[in-house]
Amino acid sequence: MLKEFKEFVMRGNVIDMAVGIIIGISFGAIVSSLVNDIIMPPIGMLLGKINFADMYINLTGQSYANLAAAKAAGAATINFGVFINTVINFILVALVLFLVVKGMNAIRKPAPPAATPETKDCPYCLTKIAKKATRCPACTSELK
């Protein structure tokens, strides 16, 4: 059983998948930083010095200075600012993946054109026969 497991793990597909997952996690961290540290601060400044990460609805009725204070107090909150950041994060990841797949499809060689068929159907018995045949071998009909 150990030998079978080793063969399974050492297959190219499993290793490729593991590398893809590791790169995907790293890419996700980069995109999260891009959204949280580069894209959202200027948008917040344009909208009146708003920090989207601190936008929330407090369900307890008490007042807190920011989301971190509300969480520390254990208050029930709806964190719609964090949700906005996550949606932008997802859109950026989806856009980059779309561009990568589109680029890979452009690089990939096009499929060879379909070969012309070497056979034709007999008009009398519908048997497949050679394209150059003048008589059907099944029904002996003369072909034009």
LUMDOLO-824488 format. One record per residue: x, y, z of N, C-alpha, C in turn; residue in one letter. Coordinates in steps of 0.001 Angstrom, whole numbers, plus 524288, in hexadecimal, padded with zeros to 5 digits. Layout:
BEGIN
<rec n_X="X" n_Y="Y" n_Z="Z" ca_X="X" ca_Y="Y" ca_Z="Z" c_X="X" c_Y="Y" c_Z="Z" res="A"/>
...
//
This chain:
BEGIN
<rec n_X="8033F" n_Y="7FB5C" n_Z="80000" ca_X="80000" ca_Y="80000" ca_Z="80000" c_X="8036A" c_Y="804E2" c_Z="80000" res="M"/>
<rec n_X="807C4" n_Y="804BE" n_Z="802C0" ca_X="80B57" ca_Y="80933" ca_Z="802E4" c_X="80DA1" c_Y="80A3A" c_Z="7FD7F" res="L"/>
<rec n_X="80EC1" n_Y="805FF" n_Z="7FAA1" ca_X="810E4" ca_Y="8068B" ca_Z="7F562" c_X="80CE4" c_Y="80920" c_Z="7F1BB" res="K"/>
<rec n_X="807F4" n_Y="80782" n_Z="7F22A" ca_X="803D4" ca_Y="809D9" ca_Z="7EEF5" c_X="80320" c_Y="80F9C" c_Z="7F034" res="E"/>
<rec n_X="80359" n_Y="810ED" n_Z="7F53A" ca_X="802DC" ca_Y="81665" ca_Z="7F6D3" c_X="80757" c_Y="81994" c_Z="7F495" res="F"/>
<rec n_X="80C18" n_Y="81773" n_Z="7F4D1" ca_X="810AC" ca_Y="81A31" ca_Z="7F2BB" c_X="8100D" c_Y="81B15" c_Z="7ECDD" res="K"/>
<rec n_X="80E2C" n_Y="8172E" n_Z="7EA05" ca_X="80D4E" ca_Y="817C8" ca_Z="7E460" c_X="8092D" c_Y="81BED" c_Z="7E349" res="E"/>
<rec n_X="80510" n_Y="81C09" n_Z="7E67B" ca_X="800EC" ca_Y="81FEE" ca_Z="7E5CC" c_X="80305" c_Y="82570" c_Z="7E69E" res="F"/>
<rec n_X="80607" n_Y="8262C" n_Z="7EACC" ca_X="80817" ca_Y="82B56" ca_Z="7EC17" c_X="80C17" c_Y="82D24" c_Z="7E815" res="V"/>
<rec n_X="80F0E" n_Y="82990" n_Z="7E5FC" ca_X="8133B" ca_Y="82B0A" ca_Z="7E262" c_X="8115C" c_Y="82BB6" c_Z="7DCC5" res="M"/>
<rec n_X="80C6E" n_Y="82AC5" n_Z="7DBBC" ca_X="80A68" ca_Y="82BC1" ca_Z="7D676" c_X="80AED" c_Y="8318B" c_Z="7D53C" res="R"/>
<rec n_X="80BAD" n_Y="832B9" n_Z="7D064" ca_X="80C4D" ca_Y="83828" ca_Z="7CEB7" c_X="80796" c_Y="83B83" c_Z="7CFF4" res="G"/>
<rec n_X="802E7" n_Y="83966" n_Z="7CF72" ca_X="7FE2E" ca_Y="83C7D" ca_Z="7D053" c_X="7FDC3" c_Y="83E56" c_Z="7D5F5" res="N"/>
<rec n_X="7FF07" n_Y="83AFE" n_Z="7D9A3" ca_X="7FE95" ca_Y="83C67" ca_Z="7DF2C" c_X="80289" c_Y="840A8" c_Z="7E07D" res="V"/>
<rec n_X="80748" n_Y="84017" n_Z="7DE8B" ca_X="80B4F" ca_Y="84404" ca_Z="7DFA1" c_X="809EA" c_Y="8492B" c_Z="7DD04" res="I"/>
<rec n_X="80802" n_Y="848FB" n_Z="7D831" ca_X="8065A" ca_Y="84DBB" ca_Z="7D57E" c_X="801EC" c_Y="8506F" c_Z="7D872" res="D"/>
<rec n_X="7FE3C" n_Y="84D5A" n_Z="7DA69" ca_X="7F9E8" ca_Y="84F90" ca_Z="7DD5B" c_X="7FBE1" c_Y="85224" c_Z="7E25E" res="M"/>
<rec n_X="7FF84" n_Y="84FA1" n_Z="7E513" ca_X="801A0" ca_Y="851D9" ca_Z="7E9EB" c_X="8046E" c_Y="856FD" c_Z="7E8D5" res="A"/>
<rec n_X="80783" n_Y="85722" n_Z="7E4B2" ca_X="80A3A" ca_Y="85BF7" ca_Z="7E347" c_X="80640" c_Y="86037" c_Z="7E1F4" res="V"/>
<rec n_X="8022B" n_Y="85ECF" n_Z="7DF12" ca_X="7FE13" ca_Y="86297" ca_Z="7DDB3" c_X="7FB55" c_Y="864C3" c_Z="7E27A" res="G"/>
<rec n_X="7FA46" n_Y="86174" n_Z="7E651" ca_X="7F7A4" ca_Y="8633D" ca_Z="7EB13" c_X="7FB2C" c_Y="866F5" c_Z="7EE15" res="I"/>
<rec n_X="80026" n_Y="865A3" n_Z="7EE91" ca_X="803CF" ca_Y="868FD" ca_Z="7F16D" c_X="80454" c_Y="86E4C" c_Z="7EEBC" res="I"/>
<rec n_X="804D8" n_Y="86E44" n_Z="7E999" ca_X="80537" ca_Y="87336" ca_Z="7E6B9" c_X="80019" c_Y="8763B" c_Z="7E730" res="I"/>
<rec n_X="7FBB7" n_Y="8737A" n_Z="7E705" ca_X="7F6A0" ca_Y="8760D" ca_Z="7E794" c_X="7F5FE" c_Y="878AF" c_Z="7ECD9" res="G"/>
<rec n_X="7F7C5" n_Y="8762E" n_Z="7F0F9" ca_X="7F775" ca_Y="87886" ca_Z="7F62F" c_X="7FADD" c_Y="87D63" c_Z="7F66F" res="I"/>
<rec n_X="7FF92" n_Y="87D0F" n_Z="7F44F" ca_X="8030A" ca_Y="88199" ca_Z="7F440" c_X="800B8" c_Y="885F8" c_Z="7F0FD" res="S"/>
<rec n_X="7FE74" n_Y="88498" n_Z="7EC7D" ca_X="7FC0B" ca_Y="88885" ca_Z="7E928" c_X="7F76D" c_Y="88B11" c_Z="7EBEB" res="F"/>
<rec n_X="7F46C" n_Y="88801" n_Z="7EEC7" ca_X="7F007" ca_Y="88A25" ca_Z="7F1C4" c_X="7F1D6" c_Y="88E18" c_Z="7F5D4" res="G"/>
<rec n_X="7F63C" n_Y="88D00" n_Z="7F862" ca_X="7F85A" ca_Y="890A9" ca_Z="7FC3D" c_X="7FA24" c_Y="895B8" c_Z="7F99D" res="A"/>
<rec n_X="7FC6F" n_Y="8953D" n_Z="7F4FC" ca_X="7FE25" ca_Y="899E7" ca_Z="7F223" c_X="7F973" c_Y="89D34" c_Z="7F08F" res="I"/>
<rec n_X="7F557" n_Y="89AB1" n_Z="7EE8D" ca_X="7F0B4" ca_Y="89D97" ca_Z="7ECEE" c_X="7EE08" c_Y="8A014" c_Z="7F1A6" res="V"/>
<rec n_X="7EDD5" n_Y="89D56" n_Z="7F60A" ca_X="7EB88" ca_Y="89F99" ca_Z="7FAC6" c_X="7EE83" c_Y="8A475" c_Z="7FC70" res="S"/>
<rec n_X="7F3A1" n_Y="8A439" n_Z="7FC41" ca_X="7F6C8" ca_Y="8A8CA" ca_Z="7FD98" c_X="7F5DE" c_Y="8AD2D" c_Z="7F9B3" res="S"/>
<rec n_X="7F57A" n_Y="8ABD9" n_Z="7F4B6" ca_X="7F46F" ca_Y="8AFCA" ca_Z="7F0BD" c_X="7EF47" c_Y="8B298" c_Z="7F1D3" res="L"/>
<rec n_X="7EB3D" n_Y="8AFA5" n_Z="7F30E" ca_X="7E61F" ca_Y="8B1FA" ca_Z="7F41F" c_X="7E63E" c_Y="8B52A" c_Z="7F921" res="V"/>
<rec n_X="7E81A" n_Y="8B2D5" n_Z="7FD63" ca_X="7E7D7" ca_Y="8B55E" ca_Z="8027F" c_X="7EBB1" c_Y="8B9DE" c_Z="80320" res="N"/>
<rec n_X="7F058" n_Y="8B970" n_Z="800BD" ca_X="7F478" ca_Y="8BD3E" ca_Z="801BF" c_X="7F548" c_Y="8C138" c_Z="7FD60" res="D"/>
<rec n_X="7F37F" n_Y="8BFFB" n_Z="7F893" ca_X="7F48F" ca_Y="8C385" ca_Z="7F43E" c_X="7EF93" c_Y="8C5A4" c_Z="7F1B9" res="I"/>
<rec n_X="7EBC0" n_Y="8C24B" n_Z="7F0AB" ca_X="7E714" ca_Y="8C40A" ca_Z="7EDE5" c_X="7E32A" c_Y="8C6C5" c_Z="7F17A" res="I"/>
<rec n_X="7E1FD" n_Y="8C46C" n_Z="7F5EF" ca_X="7DDE0" ca_Y="8C692" ca_Z="7F94C" c_X="7DF50" c_Y="8CBB9" c_Z="7FBFF" res="M"/>
<rec n_X="7E41C" n_Y="8CCB2" n_Z="7FDB2" ca_X="7E536" ca_Y="8D1C5" ca_Z="80026" c_X="7E422" c_Y="8D67A" c_Z="7FC97" res="P"/>
<rec n_X="7E5CA" n_Y="8D682" n_Z="7F79D" ca_X="7E465" ca_Y="8DB08" ca_Z="7F45B" c_X="7DE82" c_Y="8DB83" c_Z="7F370" res="P"/>
<rec n_X="7DBDA" n_Y="8D717" n_Z="7F2DC" ca_X="7D62C" ca_Y="8D747" ca_Z="7F22D" c_X="7D3A6" c_Y="8D98F" c_Z="7F712" res="I"/>
<rec n_X="7D591" n_Y="8D7EC" n_Z="7FBA8" ca_X="7D394" ca_Y="8DA13" ca_Z="80090" c_X="7D494" c_Y="8DFEC" c_Z="80104" res="G"/>
<rec n_X="7D92A" n_Y="8E1B4" n_Z="7FF3C" ca_X="7DA62" ca_Y="8E750" ca_Z="7FF62" c_X="7D6BD" c_Y="8EA56" c_Z="7FBBA" res="M"/>
<rec n_X="7D5BF" n_Y="8E82E" n_Z="7F71D" ca_X="7D23E" ca_Y="8EAC6" ca_Z="7F369" c_X="7CCAB" c_Y="8EB18" c_Z="7F574" res="L"/>
<rec n_X="7CB24" n_Y="8E753" n_Z="7F897" ca_X="7C5D3" ca_Y="8E73B" ca_Z="7FABC" c_X="7C567" c_Y="8E9CE" c_Z="80011" res="L"/>
<rec n_X="7C93E" n_Y="8ECF5" n_Z="80175" ca_X="7C8E3" ca_Y="8EFD9" ca_Z="80669" c_X="7CBAF" c_Y="8ED3D" c_Z="80ADD" res="G"/>
<rec n_X="7D05D" n_Y="8EB41" n_Z="809F7" ca_X="7D39E" ca_Y="8E8D2" ca_Z="80DFE" c_X="7D0D8" c_Y="8E450" c_Z="810BF" res="K"/>
<rec n_X="7CE98" n_Y="8E0D7" n_Z="80D9E" ca_X="7CBDF" ca_Y="8DC3D" ca_Z="80FAC" c_X="7CF9B" c_Y="8D79D" c_Z="80F8B" res="I"/>
<rec n_X="7CFED" n_Y="8D4B5" n_Z="813D3" ca_X="7D2D5" ca_Y="8CFD1" ca_Z="813F6" c_X="7CED5" c_Y="8CB6D" c_Z="81382" res="N"/>
<rec n_X="7CEC1" n_Y="8C8DE" n_Z="80EF9" ca_X="7CAC8" ca_Y="8C4D8" ca_Z="80E14" c_X="7CB2E" c_Y="8C065" c_Z="81200" res="F"/>
<rec n_X="7CFD2" n_Y="8BF25" n_Z="813C3" ca_X="7D079" ca_Y="8BADB" ca_Z="81780" c_X="7CDD0" c_Y="8BC0D" c_Z="81CB3" res="A"/>
<rec n_X="7CCF3" n_Y="8C107" n_Z="81DEB" ca_X="7CA62" ca_Y="8C280" ca_Z="822D2" c_X="7C498" c_Y="8C39E" c_Z="8222F" res="D"/>
<rec n_X="7C26B" n_Y="8C2A5" n_Z="81DA6" ca_X="7BCD8" ca_Y="8C3A6" ca_Z="81CD4" c_X="7B9C1" c_Y="8BEE6" c_Z="81EBD" res="M"/>
<rec n_X="7B63E" n_Y="8BFD3" n_Z="82256" ca_X="7B329" ca_Y="8BB8D" ca_Z="8248B" c_X="7AE18" c_Y="8BDAE" c_Z="826CB" res="Y"/>
<rec n_X="7AA77" n_Y="8BA23" n_Z="827BD" ca_X="7A59B" ca_Y="8BB77" ca_Z="82A58" c_X="7A5A5" c_Y="8B8A2" c_Z="82F92" res="I"/>
<rec n_X="7A522" n_Y="8BB9D" n_Z="833B6" ca_X="7A51B" ca_Y="8B972" ca_Z="838FC" c_X="79F86" c_Y="8B7C8" c_Z="83A50" res="N"/>
<rec n_X="79ED2" n_Y="8B2EB" n_Z="83BA0" ca_X="7999D" ca_Y="8B0DB" ca_Z="83CC8" c_X="79831" c_Y="8B120" c_Z="84299" res="L"/>
<rec n_X="79BE1" n_Y="8B2C4" n_Z="845E9" ca_X="79ADD" ca_Y="8B2D1" ca_Z="84B88" c_X="798B3" c_Y="8B7FD" c_Z="84D77" res="T"/>
<rec n_X="7993C" n_Y="8BC1A" n_Z="84A6A" ca_X="79748" ca_Y="8C132" ca_Z="84C18" c_X="79B49" c_Y="8C461" c_Z="84F12" res="G"/>
<rec n_X="79FB5" n_Y="8C216" n_Z="8508B" ca_X="7A3C7" ca_Y="8C504" ca_Z="85344" c_X="7A751" c_Y="8C793" c_Z="84F3C" res="Q"/>
<rec n_X="7AA66" n_Y="8CB62" n_Z="850E1" ca_X="7ADDC" ca_Y="8CE3A" ca_Z="84D67" c_X="7B384" c_Y="8CC73" c_Z="84E3A" res="S"/>
<rec n_X="7B645" n_Y="8CB91" n_Z="849E3" ca_X="7BBC2" ca_Y="8CA05" ca_Z="84A0E" c_X="7BED2" c_Y="8CD7A" c_Z="8464A" res="Y"/>
<rec n_X="7C3C6" n_Y="8CE53" n_Z="8477B" ca_X="7C700" ca_Y="8D1D1" ca_Z="84456" c_X="7C80D" c_Y="8CF89" c_Z="83EE7" res="A"/>
<rec n_X="7C8D0" n_Y="8CA7C" n_Z="83E91" ca_X="7C9D3" ca_Y="8C800" ca_Z="83983" c_X="7C858" c_Y="8C239" c_Z="839CF" res="N"/>
<rec n_X="7C904" n_Y="8BF88" n_Z="83591" ca_X="7C790" ca_Y="8BA02" ca_Z="8354A" c_X="7CAC8" c_Y="8B6AF" c_Z="83903" res="L"/>
<rec n_X="7CFC7" n_Y="8B7E5" n_Z="83989" ca_X="7D321" ca_Y="8B4E3" ca_Z="83D15" c_X="7D12D" c_Y="8B54F" c_Z="842B4" res="A"/>
<rec n_X="7CF90" n_Y="8B9ED" n_Z="8444A" ca_X="7CD89" ca_Y="8BAA7" ca_Z="84997" c_X="7C86C" c_Y="8B7AA" c_Z="84A4E" res="A"/>
<rec n_X="7C51B" n_Y="8B7B2" n_Z="84652" ca_X="7C026" ca_Y="8B4DA" ca_Z="846A8" c_X="7C11C" c_Y="8AEFD" c_Z="84704" res="A"/>
<rec n_X="7C4CE" n_Y="8AD0C" n_Z="843FC" ca_X="7C613" ca_Y="8A77A" ca_Z="84430" c_X="7C86D" c_Y="8A60A" c_Z="84975" res="K"/>
<rec n_X="7CBD6" n_Y="8A97B" n_Z="84B87" ca_X="7CE3F" ca_Y="8A873" ca_Z="8509C" c_X="7CA27" c_Y="8A82C" c_Z="854EE" res="A"/>
<rec n_X="7C609" n_Y="8AB4D" n_Z="85467" ca_X="7C1D9" ca_Y="8AB4A" ca_Z="8584E" c_X="7BE05" c_Y="8A6CE" c_Z="8576B" res="A"/>
<rec n_X="7BEA1" n_Y="8A3FE" n_Z="85317" ca_X="7BB26" ca_Y="89F98" ca_Z="851F7" c_X="7B5EA" c_Y="8A143" c_Z="84FC7" res="G"/>
<rec n_X="7B59A" n_Y="8A5ED" n_Z="84D8B" ca_X="7B0B3" ca_Y="8A7E9" ca_Z="84B67" c_X="7AF6C" c_Y="8A51F" c_Z="84644" res="A"/>
<rec n_X="7AA6B" n_Y="8A45A" n_Z="84567" ca_X="7A89B" ca_Y="8A21D" ca_Z="8407A" c_X="7A89B" c_Y="8A66C" c_Z="83C5C" res="A"/>
<rec n_X="7AB65" n_Y="8A580" n_Z="8380D" ca_X="7ABD8" ca_Y="8A981" ca_Z="833FF" c_X="7AB1B" c_Y="8A718" c_Z="82E9D" res="T"/>
<rec n_X="7A95E" n_Y="8AA55" n_Z="82AFB" ca_X="7A941" ca_Y="8A8E9" ca_Z="82574" c_X="7ADA7" c_Y="8ABFC" c_Z="822F3" res="I"/>
<rec n_X="7B1B1" n_Y="8A93D" n_Z="8211F" ca_X="7B674" ca_Y="8ABAC" ca_Z="81F2D" c_X="7B62F" c_Y="8AC58" c_Z="8193D" res="N"/>
<rec n_X="7B305" n_Y="8B005" n_Z="8176B" ca_X="7B256" ca_Y="8B09B" ca_Z="811D2" c_X="7B721" c_Y="8B2F6" c_Z="80F25" res="F"/>
<rec n_X="7BA57" n_Y="8B5DB" n_Z="811F4" ca_X="7BF2A" ca_Y="8B7F3" ca_Z="80FA8" c_X="7C301" c_Y="8B3A4" c_Z="80E58" res="G"/>
<rec n_X="7C38A" n_Y="8AFDA" n_Z="811CD" ca_X="7C6ED" ca_Y="8AB58" ca_Z="810CC" c_X="7C4C5" c_Y="8A841" c_Z="80C2C" res="V"/>
<rec n_X="7BF9F" n_Y="8A7F4" n_Z="80BD9" ca_X="7BD23" ca_Y="8A541" ca_Z="8077A" c_X="7BE5A" c_Y="8A806" c_Z="8024E" res="F"/>
<rec n_X="7BE29" n_Y="8AD2E" n_Z="8023B" ca_X="7BF72" ca_Y="8B02E" ca_Z="7FD84" c_X="7C517" c_Y="8AF05" c_Z="7FBE2" res="I"/>
<rec n_X="7C8B1" n_Y="8AF0A" n_Z="7FFA7" ca_X="7CE26" ca_Y="8ADC2" ca_Z="7FE73" c_X="7CE9A" c_Y="8A843" c_Z="7FC25" res="N"/>
<rec n_X="7CBC2" n_Y="8A490" n_Z="7FE54" ca_X="7CBF7" ca_Y="89F2A" ca_Z="7FC7C" c_X="7C9C6" c_Y="89EB6" c_Z="7F6F3" res="T"/>
<rec n_X="7C596" n_Y="8A18D" n_Z="7F5C8" ca_X="7C353" ca_Y="8A16D" ca_Z="7F080" c_X="7C736" c_Y="8A3A9" c_Z="7EC8B" res="V"/>
<rec n_X="7C9AE" n_Y="8A7FE" n_Z="7EDD8" ca_X="7CD99" ca_Y="8AA4B" ca_Z="7EA58" c_X="7D229" c_Y="8A685" c_Z="7E9AE" res="I"/>
<rec n_X="7D3BB" n_Y="8A40C" n_Z="7EDE4" ca_X="7D7E2" ca_Y="8A01A" ca_Z="7EDB7" c_X="7D674" c_Y="89BBC" c_Z="7E9E5" res="N"/>
<rec n_X="7D1B2" n_Y="899BC" n_Z="7EA4F" ca_X="7CFE6" ca_Y="8958B" ca_Z="7E6E2" c_X="7CFDA" c_Y="89751" c_Z="7E12F" res="F"/>
<rec n_X="7CDE7" n_Y="89BFF" n_Z="7E02C" ca_X="7CDA7" ca_Y="89DF9" ca_Z="7DAC8" c_X="7D31E" c_Y="89E59" c_Z="7D879" res="I"/>
<rec n_X="7D6E5" n_Y="8A02C" n_Z="7DB84" ca_X="7DC3F" ca_Y="8A08B" ca_Z="7D98A" c_X="7DE8E" c_Y="89B27" c_Z="7D86E" res="L"/>
<rec n_X="7DDB9" n_Y="8976C" n_Z="7DBEE" ca_X="7DFB9" ca_Y="8921A" ca_Z="7DB15" c_X="7DD2F" c_Y="88FC0" c_Z="7D635" res="V"/>
<rec n_X="7D812" n_Y="89063" n_Z="7D5A8" ca_X="7D557" ca_Y="88E42" ca_Z="7D116" c_X="7D753" c_Y="890D3" c_Z="7CC14" res="A"/>
<rec n_X="7D84E" n_Y="895EC" n_Z="7CC32" ca_X="7DA4A" ca_Y="898A6" ca_Z="7C79B" c_X="7DFB2" c_Y="896A2" c_Z="7C618" res="L"/>
<rec n_X="7E31B" n_Y="8960C" n_Z="7C9EE" ca_X="7E863" ca_Y="8942A" ca_Z="7C8CB" c_X="7E830" c_Y="88E91" c_Z="7C6BE" res="V"/>
<rec n_X="7E4FE" n_Y="88B39" n_Z="7C917" ca_X="7E48D" ca_Y="885D4" ca_Z="7C72F" c_X="7E266" c_Y="885B3" c_Z="7C19E" res="L"/>
<rec n_X="7DEA3" n_Y="88908" n_Z="7C079" ca_X="7DC89" ca_Y="88960" ca_Z="7BB2F" c_X="7E0D8" c_Y="88AD7" c_Z="7B753" res="F"/>
<rec n_X="7E3FB" n_Y="88EBD" n_Z="7B8BD" ca_X="7E833" ca_Y="89070" ca_Z="7B548" c_X="7EC57" c_Y="88C2B" c_Z="7B494" res="L"/>
<rec n_X="7ED86" n_Y="8894E" n_Z="7B8BE" ca_X="7F15C" ca_Y="8850F" ca_Z="7B863" c_X="7EF51" c_Y="880B9" c_Z="7B4D1" res="V"/>
<rec n_X="7EA73" n_Y="87F27" n_Z="7B583" ca_X="7E836" ca_Y="87B04" ca_Z="7B23E" c_X="7E7E0" c_Y="87CCE" c_Z="7AC94" res="V"/>
<rec n_X="7E653" n_Y="881AE" n_Z="7ABBE" ca_X="7E603" ca_Y="883C1" ca_Z="7A66E" c_X="7EB72" c_Y="883C7" c_Z="7A3E5" res="K"/>
<rec n_X="7EF6D" n_Y="8854F" n_Z="7A6D8" ca_X="7F4C7" ca_Y="88543" ca_Z="7A4D1" c_X="7F6A7" c_Y="87FCE" c_Z="7A39B" res="G"/>
<rec n_X="7F57C" n_Y="87C12" n_Z="7A702" ca_X="7F712" ca_Y="876A8" ca_Z="7A61A" c_X="7F45A" c_Y="87476" c_Z="7A141" res="M"/>
<rec n_X="7EF68" n_Y="875CD" n_Z="7A07E" ca_X="7EC9D" ca_Y="873F0" ca_Z="79BDC" c_X="7EEE1" c_Y="87650" c_Z="796E5" res="N"/>
<rec n_X="7F0BE" n_Y="87B23" n_Z="79729" ca_X="7F323" ca_Y="87D9D" ca_Z="79298" c_X="7F861" c_Y="87B16" c_Z="79146" res="A"/>
<rec n_X="7FB41" n_Y="87971" n_Z="7954D" ca_X="8005F" ca_Y="87700" ca_Z="7947A" c_X="7FFD2" c_Y="87175" c_Z="79268" res="I"/>
<rec n_X="7FBDB" n_Y="86EC1" n_Z="79440" ca_X="7FB0D" ca_Y="8694D" ca_Z="792CA" c_X="7FA5F" c_Y="868CC" c_Z="78CE9" res="R"/>
<rec n_X="7FCAE" n_Y="864C0" n_Z="78AA9" ca_X="7FC4D" ca_Y="863E6" ca_Z="7850D" c_X="7F6AA" c_Y="86293" c_Z="7839A" res="K"/>
<rec n_X="7F4C7" n_Y="864B9" n_Z="77F3A" ca_X="7EF75" ca_Y="8635F" ca_Z="77D9D" c_X="7EF2E" c_Y="85DA9" c_Z="77BED" res="P"/>
<rec n_X="7EAAD" n_Y="85B67" n_Z="77C70" ca_X="7E9E5" ca_Y="855F4" ca_Z="77AEB" c_X="7EA8E" c_Y="85571" c_Z="77505" res="A"/>
<rec n_X="7ECD1" n_Y="85127" n_Z="7734B" ca_X="7ED6C" ca_Y="85079" ca_Z="76DA1" c_X="7E80E" c_Y="85030" c_Z="76B12" res="P"/>
<rec n_X="7E7A3" n_Y="85206" n_Z="7663B" ca_X="7E28C" ca_Y="851DC" ca_Z="7639C" c_X="7E0BD" c_Y="84C3C" c_Z="762F0" res="P"/>
<rec n_X="7DBB3" n_Y="84B8F" n_Z="76306" ca_X="7D97E" ca_Y="8464B" ca_Z="7627B" c_X="7DAD6" c_Y="84421" c_Z="75D1C" res="A"/>
<rec n_X="7DC8F" n_Y="83F4F" n_Z="75D0A" ca_X="7DE00" ca_Y="83CC6" ca_Z="75820" c_X="7D918" c_Y="83BA6" c_Z="754EF" res="A"/>
<rec n_X="7D99E" n_Y="83BFF" n_Z="74FE1" ca_X="7D52D" ca_Y="83AB9" ca_Z="74C91" c_X="7D43D" c_Y="834D8" c_Z="74CE7" res="T"/>
<rec n_X="7CF66" n_Y="83347" n_Z="74D0A" ca_X="7CE45" ca_Y="82DAD" ca_Z="74DB4" c_X="7D03B" c_Y="82A81" c_Z="74905" res="P"/>
<rec n_X="7D22B" n_Y="825DC" n_Z="74A39" ca_X="7D430" ca_Y="82254" ca_Z="74632" c_X="7CFEA" c_Y="81EBA" c_Z="74426" res="E"/>
<rec n_X="7CB45" n_Y="81F28" n_Z="74662" ca_X="7C6FE" ca_Y="81BBF" ca_Z="744BC" c_X="7C241" c_Y="81F07" c_Z="74352" res="T"/>
<rec n_X="7BE8C" n_Y="81C63" n_Z="740C1" ca_X="7B97F" ca_Y="81EC3" ca_Z="73F8B" c_X="7B55E" c_Y="81A99" c_Z="74054" res="K"/>
<rec n_X="7B078" n_Y="81C2D" n_Z="74072" ca_X="7AC34" ca_Y="81870" ca_Z="7411E" c_X="7AA11" c_Y="816DD" c_Z="73BC9" res="D"/>
<rec n_X="7A8EB" n_Y="811E1" n_Z="73B37" ca_X="7A65E" ca_Y="80FF4" ca_Z="7367A" c_X="7A0CF" c_Y="8122D" c_Z="73673" res="C"/>
<rec n_X="79F0F" n_Y="8149C" n_Z="7322D" ca_X="799D5" ca_Y="816E7" ca_Z="73228" c_X="79578" c_Y="812D8" c_Z="7323C" res="P"/>
<rec n_X="796B0" n_Y="80DDC" n_Z="7314D" ca_X="792B2" ca_Y="809CA" ca_Z="73114" c_X="79236" c_Y="806D0" c_Z="7363D" res="Y"/>
<rec n_X="796A6" n_Y="8052F" n_Z="73875" ca_X="79663" ca_Y="801FB" ca_Z="73D39" c_X="798C3" c_Y="804BC" c_Z="741F8" res="C"/>
<rec n_X="79AEB" n_Y="80964" n_Z="7414D" ca_X="79D2B" ca_Y="80C9F" ca_Z="7456C" c_X="7A1E7" c_Y="80A2E" c_Z="7481B" res="L"/>
<rec n_X="7A484" n_Y="80697" n_Z="7456B" ca_X="7A954" ca_Y="8044A" ca_Z="74774" c_X="7ADC7" c_Y="8081F" c_Z="74690" res="T"/>
<rec n_X="7B151" n_Y="8086F" n_Z="74A32" ca_X="7B5E9" ca_Y="80BC2" ca_Z="74982" c_X="7B993" c_Y="8091A" c_Z="745AB" res="K"/>
<rec n_X="7BB28" n_Y="80C1E" n_Z="741B1" ca_X="7BEA4" ca_Y="80A02" ca_Z="73DB8" c_X="7C2FC" c_Y="80DEA" c_Z="73CB0" res="I"/>
<rec n_X="7C719" n_Y="80C23" n_Z="73A30" ca_X="7CB7C" ca_Y="80F96" ca_Z="738EC" c_X="7C997" c_Y="813F6" c_Z="73565" res="A"/>
<rec n_X="7CBED" n_Y="8188D" n_Z="7361D" ca_X="7CA3C" ca_Y="81D2C" ca_Z="7333E" c_X="7CAEC" c_Y="81C7F" c_Z="72D58" res="K"/>
<rec n_X="7CEF3" n_Y="819AC" n_Z="72BB4" ca_X="7D014" ca_Y="81904" ca_Z="72628" c_X="7CD5F" c_Y="81445" c_Z="723B8" res="K"/>
<rec n_X="7CA49" n_Y="81173" n_Z="726CB" ca_X="7C7C1" ca_Y="80CB3" ca_Z="724D4" c_X="7C3C7" c_Y="80E10" c_Z="7209A" res="A"/>
<rec n_X="7C355" n_Y="80A9A" n_Z="71CAF" ca_X="7BF80" ca_Y="80B4B" ca_Z="71881" c_X="7BAFE" c_Y="80771" c_Z="718EF" res="T"/>
<rec n_X="7BB9D" n_Y="8038C" n_Z="71C6F" ca_X="7B78C" ca_Y="7FFAA" ca_Z="71D4C" c_X="7B771" c_Y="7FE63" c_Z="72321" res="R"/>
<rec n_X="7B2C0" n_Y="7FDDF" n_Z="72562" ca_X="7B223" ca_Y="7FCA3" ca_Z="72AF5" c_X="7B349" c_Y="7F6E4" c_Z="72BC5" res="C"/>
<rec n_X="7B6C8" n_Y="7F5A0" n_Z="72F89" ca_X="7B7F5" ca_Y="7F024" ca_Z="7307D" c_X="7B387" c_Y="7ED3B" c_Z="7333B" res="P"/>
<rec n_X="7AFF4" n_Y="7F004" n_Z="735BA" ca_X="7ABBC" ca_Y="7ED73" ca_Z="73891" c_X="7A71E" c_Y="7EC28" c_Z="73509" res="A"/>
<rec n_X="7A55A" n_Y="7F004" n_Z="731DE" ca_X="7A0BF" ca_Y="7EF1E" ca_Z="72EA4" c_X="7A20E" c_Y="7EEE0" c_Z="728C8" res="C"/>
<rec n_X="7A6E5" n_Y="7EF78" n_Z="7276B" ca_X="7A90D" ca_Y="7EF54" ca_Z="72211" c_X="7A69F" c_Y="7F373" c_Z="71E74" res="T"/>
<rec n_X="7A45C" n_Y="7F780" n_Z="720AA" ca_X="7A22C" ca_Y="7FBAF" ca_Z="71D74" c_X="7A692" c_Y="7FEC6" c_Z="71B04" res="S"/>
<rec n_X="7A5A7" n_Y="8008C" n_Z="71646" ca_X="7A987" ca_Y="803CC" ca_Z="713AD" c_X="7A8DD" c_Y="80969" c_Z="71591" res="E"/>
<rec n_X="7AD52" n_Y="80BDF" n_Z="716F4" ca_X="7AD38" ca_Y="81121" ca_Z="7192A" c_X="7AF28" c_Y="814FF" c_Z="7151E" res="L"/>
<rec n_X="7AD3A" n_Y="819B2" n_Z="71573" ca_X="7AEEF" ca_Y="81DBD" ca_Z="711D5" c_X="7B2DF" c_Y="82138" c_Z="71469" res="K"/>
//
